[in-house]
Amino acid sequence: MTKRIAIGLTEGFADWECALLMASARTYFGFEVVPASPGGSAVTSMGGLNVTPAAAVETVTPAEYDALVLCGGTIWETDAAPDMSAQIRAFHEAGRPVGAICGATLALARAGVLDHSGHTSNAAEFLATAPEYRGHALYRDQPQAVRDGNLITAPGTAPITFTAEIYRALGFHNPELDHYVKLYGREHG
């Protein structure tokens, strides 16, 4: 059965942070990648890429999708950040993978799912800006993505390991994935 991944995009999303995941999942591994945004509205990335999502993020459920991934962007640091807590908690409670990179880790902090799982982000101080955040003791200061069960987090500089950990959380781990990580991470030696 084809895996379905919902990718949460917001206005001003950081193009590069989920690009490798979206492209490789769809093209190389045959997953269905479904861009979703608040209200299903069209969004424009930091780089000017216009996207008309196939779904409204509010309608994305763990019964229909195998994973929920939130792309970073500067909106997460503002009052305009969408509240995706209900969707995040639903996926987390259903045992489905939930991933967030860069600024989107703030959405996980606000939803409370980082309070009991190992995680990372752009910096510990960055997550501390979310008043709801109680996971300080579980923060891991490292440049790679962190996966704790089905929760995947990454700083904005780690799209390669973020992609790999999403795949691993979906049960997709084989020599081809290892090759992919080595190939795209080669410059980081």
N, C-alpha and C positions, 0 to 999 in steps of 0.2 A: 504494500500500500504506500502511496506517495506521501511523504511528509509535507505538512503545510506549516509555513512559518509566517506569522504576522509581523511586519516590520512597522513599528510606530514612528511616523515622521511628523515633525512639527514645522511651523514656519521658521526658516533660517536653519534647518537641520544641517549638520556637518557631513557633507557629501561622502567624504572619504572613510568615515568611521564604519559604515555598514556596507560600503560598495563591494568589498571583496566577498563578504558573506552572501550578499544578494546575487552577485554574478556567478560565483562558484556553485552556490546551492542550486540555482536554476539551470545553468549551462552544463556544468560538469557532473553534478550528482543527481539531477532530475527531481529536485524538491520543487514544490509550488511555493513561490514567494509572493506574498500579498501585502503591498504597501497599504497602510491604514493611517488616517490622520483624524484629529478631532473634528467631528461632524462630517468626515469624508471630504472636507474641503481641499481644494488645490493648495499646494504649498510650494514655496521656492526655497531652494537650498542656499547656503552661504555662497556657493559658487555660481548661483544664478540658474540652476537646473530646475525647471518647472515640472512638478509631478502632480498628476491627477490620480489620487489613491483609488484603489478598487473597493475600499471598505472604510467605514467610520470606526475608529478605534473603540468607541463605546459599544459596538456590536460584536466585537471580537471575543469569543468564548473558548475555554479549554475543551469544550465538546467538539468544536469545529477545527481547532488549530492545535498543532503539536508543540508550538513554542510561541512566546511573545518576546520580541526584541525591540528595545527602544534605542533609537539613534540619538546621539548627543546634539548639542547646539546651544547657543547662548540664551535661548528663551527659557531654559530650565532655571536660570539664575534670576529670573524676573517675576513680577507679579502676574505676567501674562502666561506663565507656565500652565499647561492644562493639568487637571487633576485626573490622573489615570490610576489612582489608588484601587478602585474597585476591580479593574481588569488585572492589575498586578497581583492583588491578593487572591483573586479567583484562580489564576494560573498557578500561583505558588501553593495554594491550598490543595489544588488538584494534582500536585506533583509534576506539573508540566514545567519545562525549562522557561525561565524568565531571565533575560539578559538586558543589561544596560551598559552603555559606554559613555565616558566623559560626563558631560552635564546631565545626561539622563539618569545617572546614578542618584541624583538628587530626588528623582521621582520615586526610586526604591526606598530611599531614606524617609521620605514623607509618608510612604505607605507602610512603614514599619517592618519591612521584610529584611532589612539589614541588621536588625537588633539581635538576631540569634544565629547569624551565619557569618563565616569569614568572607571578607570582601575587600575591594580596593576602589579607587577612584582617581581623580586628578591629584588629590592631596587630602589628608585627614581634615585639615582646616576647611577645605572646600565643602565636605559633607557636613561639617559642624555648623554651617550656615543654615541648615534645615532644622528649625526648632524641635521637630518631632524625632529627630535622630537620637537613638540611644545605643548605637552599636560601636562606640568608640574603642572598646577593648578588643573588638574583633577585626579592626582595620588592619590590613596588611600593606605596608609601604613597599611596593615593588613595581617594576615597570611592566610586567606581564599581567595578563588577565588572571583573575582568580575564579575558580569554580568550587563552590561548596554545595554538593548535592546538585540540585537543579537550578541553583542561583549563580549567575555568571555576571561578573563586573569587570570593568577595565578602564584604565585611564585613556584619554583620547589618543595617546601615542601608541596604543597597542591593538590596532585593528586585526592584526594577523593572529595573535594568540586568542583574541576575543572570538574570532571566527572559528578557530579550532576548538575552543571550549564549548561553543554552542553545538558544534557537531558532536563532540564527545557526550554532552548532556543528552543529545537525541539518540545516543547509542550507536553513533556512526564513527567508528574508529577502525582504521585499517591502514595498511602501508601506503595507500594512495593519499590519505589525509596527512600522514607523517611527511610524505614527499612534498605535498602542497605547503605545509608549514615551513619546511626547510627551504623550499624554492623562494617563497615570498619573504621569508625572514632572513635570507642570506646576507643582506646588507648590514644586518644587526649583529652578525657573527657570534 
